[in-house]
Amino acid sequence: MADSEFPFPQSDAEDLRTKFSWFLSGASMIFSIPALILMTAHVGFAGFASENGVSLLQATFMVATIWALPANIVLIGAISGGYSLFGAAIAVALSSIRLMPMVAAFVPEMRGPKTRKFTLLFLSHFIAVTAWVIGMERLQHVPRNMRTTYFAGLGVTLTSTNTLVVAIVYYLSTDFPPIVFAALFFLTPMYFLASLWGSARDRSIHVAMISGLLLFPLIHYLAPAYDLLLTGLAGGLVTLAYVRWQQARQHP
């Protein structure tokens, strides 16, 4: 076979095929149960956006750029509530700050021996609950030098597919009864709760989740405007106290 038939040296061509294979492997997770549940939730989001006067272009842009579904819901709520641009930005930032520890835990799992910082920075955009849960479960079975490629396939496919889902459903939203949107919307928090519980690697995460669930009704009754923020702070303090207590038991 003539050398001109190879646009790259054979070793480079094999490396590209390997990377493409791992990219497709990550992309194939779009057919997993978590990804399908996320798509049903974005069906509900499309109806929510349509009912609140958000245009098709704005709704799809939000999904592609903000990506995290709760942050998109908070933003639409802020828009419909007449918040200022600064107030809406603060609300979205507070709803998304929960992702910071997830990124901090996930990036070391994804980093390879020669991974560039820009690659990690770009891929961190796609770290939301669904991608995080799937990635934390699957990356341990992926060679370290292929983990960014695998997650790129997963993250890019999840984001682009759900952006397309929102576009299609928004266009057809007049044919859907509102109760269908509400029911599909409700699947997301239920799935997130079950997934985070199942993927927890430390009992302190269970303590944080239980304390948040128990404290939220009381805090919502006392301060409904700041319930999520105060619940996060209170649950974090309870979890910190539990961690300190565990450390004291192990090292008396």
N, C-alpha and C positions, 0 to 999 in steps of 0.2 A: 504494500500500500504506500502511495506517495506521501512524503512528509507534508506537502502542501495541503493535504486534507485535514490536518490538525491545526486549528487557529492558535492553540496554546501548546506548550510542551505537554506530553502525555500525563505527567504527574499533576500538572495544574488542571488539566481537563478532568482527571479523576477527582481532584479536590472539589471542583465546581459541581460535579455530579453528586458527590457526597453531601455537600452543603444544600444543594437543591432538594435532595432526598429528605434531609432533616427539616428543611423549610416546609415541604409538603406534609411531612409527618405532623408538624405543629399545626398547619392549616387544617388537617383532617379532623382536628378536635372540634371543629365547628359542628360536627355531627354528634357530639357528646351531649348527655342529658343537661349538664350545666349550661352549655352554650344554647341549647334549644329553649331552656327556661328563660335565659336572658333575652332571647329574641321575642318570646311571648310578652315579656315585660315591656319591650320597646314597642310592641303593638299597642299596649296601653298608653305608653308615653306619646305616641303619635296622636292618639285621640285626645289626650290631655292638652297637647300643644295646640291642636286644631280648635278645641273648645275655648281656649284662652286667647285666641287671636294671634298666635305666633305663626308666621308664614312658613311655607314649605322649605324655602331656602334657609330661613333662620333655624328651624328645627333640625334639619340635616347638618347644618354647620355646627350647631351645639353638640350633636352626637359625635361628630368627627374630631372636634377640637377640645371640648371639655371632657367628653367620653364617660366619666363616671355618672351613672344614671341619677343617683340622689342629688348630685350637684345641679344637674339639668332641671330637676323638679323644683329645687329651691330657687333657681334663677327664674323659672316661669312664675312661681309663686310670688317672687319679689316684683316681677314686672306687672303682674295682675293686681298686686297690692299697692302699686303706685310708689314703690321705693325709689329713692334717688340712685344714680349710677354707683355712687360710692357705697351706699347701703347695700345694694345688690351684690357688689363685689365682695364686701365683708361677709355677707351671708353665704356666698358660694365658697369663699376661702375657709370659713369655719366648718362648713359641711365636708370639705375636702381634706382638712388637716388630718383626718383619721387615716389617710392613705400614706402619710409620711413614715410611720413605723413599718408599714407594710413594704414600702419601697426599701427602707433601710434593711429589712430582713431578707428581701428578695434579691437585691442586687448582688450580694456576695455569693448567692447560690448560682447566679447567672454568669458571673465574671469568669472568663477563661484566662489562660496564661498570657495571652497577647491581646486581650480585649482593650480597645481604645475607650477613653472616657466619653468621647462624643457618642459612641455606639450605645453605651449604657445610658447616657442622658436621653438619647432619642427613644430607646426602648422603654424607659421609665414612664413615658407618656401613656403606654398601653397597660400599665399596672393598675388594675381595678380589681374588685373582689373576685369576679369570675376567673379572669386571667391569673390572678394570684393563687387561687385555690387549685386550678388545673396545673399551673406551673410548679407549685410546691410539691404536688403529688408526682408529677412526671419528670421533672428535671433530674432527679436522682438517678434515673435510668438512661439519661442522655450523656454521651461523652462531653467532658467539660469544654473542650474546644469547639463543640457544636451547639452549646446551649443558647447562645445569643441568636444563632440562626433558627433554632427550633422555636424560641419564644417570638422571634420576628414573624414567623409563619402564623403562630397562634394569635398574637396581638393584632397584627395588620388584618388578618382575616376576620377576627371578631369585630373589629371596629368598622371595617368597610361593609361587612354583611349587615350589621345592625343599622348602619347609616342607610343602606338600600332598603331595609325593612321599613324604617320610618318613612322614607320617601314614598314607597308603594302604599302603605297603609294610610298615610296622610291623604294621598290622592283619592283613596277609596273610603275615607272615614265617614262620609255621609251614609254609607250603607251598613255601618255597624251600630247596633244599639249601645247606648252608654254603659249599660250594665256589663256588657262583654269587656269593654275597656277596663272597667273597675276590677272585674274578676281577674283578668290577666295581669293587671298592675299589682295585685295583691300577692301574686306568686313570687315576686322578686324578694321582698323582705323575708318571706318564709324560707325561701331557698338559701338566701344569704345566712340566715341564722343557723340553719342545719349544716351548711357547708363549713362555716367558720368553726362550729362546734366539733365537727368531724375531723377537720384538718388541724386542730390545735395540737401542738407538740408539747405543751406545758400546761399543768393544771391551773396556773395563774390566769390563763386566757378564759378558762371556764368560770373562774371566780369573777373576772371582769364582766363577762356576759350575764351571769346570774345577778350580780349586784346592779348592773344597769337595768335589767328587766324589772327587778323588784323596786328600785328607787324611782323609776320614771313616772309611774302614776302619781306618787306623792309630789314630786317636783313639778310635774305638769299642772297639778292642782294649785300649787303655791305660786309658781312663776311660769305661766304658759308661754310667755314671749321668749323665755330663755331656757326652756326645758331641756333641749338637746345638749346645749353647752354645759349647763349645770349638772346634768346627768353624767356626762362624760367626765367632768372634774370629780364628782363624787365617786363614781365607779372607779376612776383611776386611783383615788386616795385609798379606797377599800382594797384594791388590788395591791397597791404599794405596801399597805399594812400587812397583808397576807404574805407577800414576798419576804418582808423583813421578819415576820414571825417564823416562816419556814427556815430562813437563814439562821435565826437564833436557835432553833431546834437542832439544826445540823452542826452548828459550831457553838455549843454552850460555853 
